[in-house]
Structure formats: structure tokens, C-alpha cells
Amino acid sequence: MKFNRWRPAFSASVVAETLTIAMTGATGFLGRHLIECARSSGHRVRALTRRPVNANTDSQTVWVTGTLDDSAALKTLVAGADVVVHAAGAIKALSRANFFLVNRDGTEAVVSAATGEGVKRLVLVSSLAAREPTLSPYAASKRAAEMVVEEYADRLDAIILRPPAIYGPGDGETVRLFQMAVNGFMLAPGHPAARLSLIHVDDVASAVLACCEHPQVSRLFEIDDGATGGYRWQDLADAAGQAVDRPLKIAHLASVFIWILGLAGTLKGLITRSPAMLTLAKVPELRHPDWVATAPRPDGWVPRWSLKDGFKDAIDWYSSQNVLKRYF
């Protein structure tokens, strides 16, 4: 899927050299934007893919077929790279073990391959959830991945980015928010007083690129769209309502109802063997009152997308793809 929408977040003249960037997670929601961002800034991209990619479809990217547990493929991916961007990961899984298999052990394999081939810099796309590892298996596995990277600090210039909830064109999860918006309502799973940060996918991509291009003083960043103190659920409803040009009615779901939905998601996953996003294990994350990112920002990076403009951008893209339908 191509977006043909990238605009650099800062002047290309700042970039000192063309980099070879090896990337995992390149075929996912964020990964597709990362590729476009890197190529538009003049860099060479080598990307891991589980399925062969037709070179005629994307001739500008060197695709390496393999998985995170394929040591030969990882060696080919990272050999000669200036930077490795590890963006692959599981956001839903059937068990805690599966989360750790992908998020922790996959990171170990990538970092081991990178250091083995003499790569000097690695950027790990983690999650703000890693700040609270006791809340869920997902959060614990993302923190475990960070700890793997930290163990290699003496051999690798490693930078960890913790984005909050990412939205934007192409996302298959936050589209549900916009589907509700066009129908005039929003269901809020968090407490009315909870606050959270958000970030547009293009801003995550440009933050990753800034960490590839510029030496960083810090090694851990929690990035967001720049809104001090984050947002209330009502703020999200207001911004989504402006994007669809209609007022939204917001319903704050009671905790017991969220647990029931989580149970339903867990049971469905066990029956179908297909993991759901909302499960019993996910509920504590949703009910957590503070998902606000904190400073500092990566050097060389400033977010471009406000919530209002970002939601409008996402709505426009989903509308162009005919995935938003109005029922009321």
C-alpha cells in the first residue's frame, strides 16, 4: 500500500550522508510509513519481509525474505547497514509466552545479528506501555525488549523510542474510532479523568529517522504530538467530531462492561485461535489513568501533526478508501 504523501519534517540539508537503513516490521502499519520517510529523505532501505515481494511493485527497497527467528536472513538484512530500525513486534497474541517470543526474543535476535555484523546504531520502536510492565503481558514483553537492548549498550549506540497510541492512514485498529465518529458517537474505555498522549504515524516515522540521522544525548524517549499533559477522552471526541463535521456523543464505558468485553475477546481468541486486541489481559492497560508521554524529544525532531489536523488527515484517507460508512 502506497501513500504518496510524505513531507520531510526538517530540511534534507541537515542530513550529512546517505544511510543504509535495515528495517524490521517494514510491511506493517508503521513500517510502510517508515520506508516512505526514509526513501523520501534519500536513504537506502533494506527491509525484512515474511513473504516475497515483487520487485516490480517496489523496486526502491531491497527486500530480504525471512523472519525474526531466521538468523541467516537477519544476517543478510543487517550486513553493511549504517543503522538498524527494529519496528517489528506483536501487539496482540494468544498468550504471554507468544508476546515474549516475538517482542523480547525477536529483539534479542535482531540486536545479536546487528552487533555480530558490526552495526553501530540501532533504533528500537518500543511502546509507552513499557513504562508500566506489570499491567499486561504486552507491556511486560515490550519492557523486556528494552532490557535486551540495554544489555548491549557497551557495544551498540542504541536508542529506544516509546510512542503512545499511533493513528493515521492505513491503521487497522484506530480506524474503529473514526468509524464511530462518522456515526456520531464515541465509546471511551478509559476513566473520564484519564489522560493520554497520541501521535500521528508520520511523526513517529520522522522521529525514528531523526534518531537514525542525528547522534542523541539521551537513549530513551517518550514521544507524542507535543500536547502538554496529553488529552482527555472528551478531547478526542471533540477533535474527531470536528474532523467529521458533526458533534459526537461520548459514552464512558463502565469498568465491568470493559471486563466483559475483554472476556469475550479472550474466549473468541481461544476458540478461533486468532488473537483479539481487547482481552482480559488488555483491560488494565485501558483503565490505566496516565498514558501521557514525557520529554525530552529526540534531537533534530519536532512533531508536525496536531490532534485536530491529524484526525482530519486520517478521516480523509479512510474516506478515500471507502472504509467509513454512516449509518445514522
C-alpha positions, 0 to 999 in steps of 0.5 A: 500500500502506497501513500504518496504523501510524505513531507520531510519534517526538517530540511534534507540539508541537515542530513550529512550522508546517505544511510543504509537503513535495515528495517524490521516490521517494514510491511506493517502499519508503521513500517510502510510509513517508515520506508516512505520517510526514509526513501523520501529523505534519500536513504537506502532501505533494506527491509525484512519481509515474511513473504516475497515481494515483487520487485516490480511493485517496489523496486526502491527497497531491497527486500530480504525474505525471512523472519525474526527467528531466521538468523541467516536472513537477519544476517543478510538484512543487517550486513553493511547497514549504517543503522538498524530500525527494529519496528517489528513486534506483536501487539496482540497474541494468544498468550504471554509466552507468544508476546515474549517470543516475538517482542523480547526474543525477536529483539534479542535476535535482531540486536545479536545479528546487528552487533555480530555484523558490526552495526553501530546504531540501532533504533528500537520502536518500543511502546509507552506501555513499557513504562508500566510492565506489570499491567499486561503481558504486552507491556511486560514483553515490550519492557523486556525488549528494552532490557535486551537492548540495554544489555548491549549498550557497551557495544551498540549506540542504541536508542529506544523510542516509546510512542503512545497510541499511533493513528493515521492512514492505513491503521487497522485498529484506530480506524474503529474510532473514526468509524464511530465518529462518522456515526456520531458517537464515541465509546471511551474505555478509559476513566473520564479523568484519564489522560493520554498522549497520541501521535500521528504515524508520520511523526513517529516515522520522522522521529525514528529517522531523526534518531537514525540521522542525528547522534542523541544525548539521551537513549530513551524517549517518550514521544507524542504530538507535543500536547502538554499533559496529553488529552482527555477522552472528551478531547478526542471526541471533540477533535474527531467530531470536528474532523467529521463535521458533526458533534459526537456523543461520548459514552464512558464505558463502565469498568465491568462492561470493559471486563466483559468485553475483554472476556469475550475477546479472550474466549473468541481468541481461544476458540478461533485461535486468532488473537483479539486486541481487547482481552482480559489481559488488555483491560488494565492497560485501558483503565490505566489513568496516565498514558501521557508521554514525557520529554525530552524529544529526540534531537533534530525532531519536532512533531508536525501533526496536531490532534485536530489536523491529524484526525482530519488527515486520517478521516480523509484517507479512510474516506478515500478508501471507502472504509467509513460508512454512516449509518445514522 
